[in-house]
Amino acid sequence: MSESASEEEAVPGAGAECAPVTEYDPAAPAPLNVPRTPTGNAEVDAGLERLADTDHLATDGHLEVYEDVHRGLRDALTALDARPGPPAPAGRPAAAPR
């Protein structure tokens, strides 16, 4: 083969009939296809939908989404604790321990 030969000529099978080799990138975005079933709670459902954003991000971008969803779920649970419950039953107050 001469030194003036092109790479295409130097590589057997290379040419228009071969598909280009694409490099595998394990950090490339790939949908997880995890089903997200609505709960009926708007705040929780919003967090579940936010998780869908990870399908379009590289793995190094997932942490931000997970932390955001965790914060939202924690806030939703804290709000449940802060809501006033039913009134205490009427009657005699409990006796003080002796």
N, C-alpha and C positions, 0 to 999 in steps of 0.2 A: 504494500500500500504506500502511496506517495505521501510526503509530508503535507502536500497541498489538499489532501482529501478532507472533506468536511466531516464533522462529528457524525452526521446522519449516515454517511457512508461507512464510517468506522464501526458503528454499532449495528450488529446484525439484527434485523427485524425492526429497527427504528425507522420512523417515517410517518407518513400521513395515516397509515392504517393502524397505528398504535395510539392508544389513548394516553394522555399525559398522566404522569404519576403524581398523585396528590399526597402530600405528607399528612400522616395521621396526627391530629392534635387532641390529646385527651382532655385538655382544658377548654376545648371549643364548646359553644352552647349546644345542648342536646336536650330535647324535651324528656322529662322523666315519665310523663303519661300517668301520673298518680291521680286517681279520681278524687275530686273534692266535692263532698256531699254537703249541701247547704244545711245549716243547723237551725235556722229560723231566728237566730239572734243576729241582728244587723252588724254589730261590731265584730263578732266572731267570723261571720261570713265575709266581711271586708278583709279580714286577715287572711282567710283561706284564699281569696281571690288574689291577694298580694303575693302569695306563694307562687302563683302562676308566672310571675315575673322571672323566677329563676330559670324557667324554660328557655329564656332568650339571653341569659347571661353566661359568661364563662364562670367556671367554678369559683374563681377568686372573687367574684361579685356576689356569691350566694350569702356570705356572712352578713352583709349589710341588710339584705332582705329578711333573713332569719331573725336578726336582732330587732328589726322594725316590727315584725309580726309578733315576736315574743313580748315586746314592750306593749303593743296594742292589746294582746290577750291578758297580760298582767293588769293593765288599766281597766279592762272590762271586768275582770274578777274583783278588783279593788272597788269598783263602782257598785258591784252587787253587795259588798259588805257595808258600804256607806248608805245604802238606801234604807229608809226607815221600815222597820218590820211592822207586823200587826201590833195593836196596842196590847199592853199587859192586861191579863184578866183582872176584872174588878173583884174585890173581896178584901179580906183582912190581910194586912201586910204580914210577911213572915216574921215569926218571933226571933228575936236576937238570940244567938247561942249563949248559954250560961257558962 
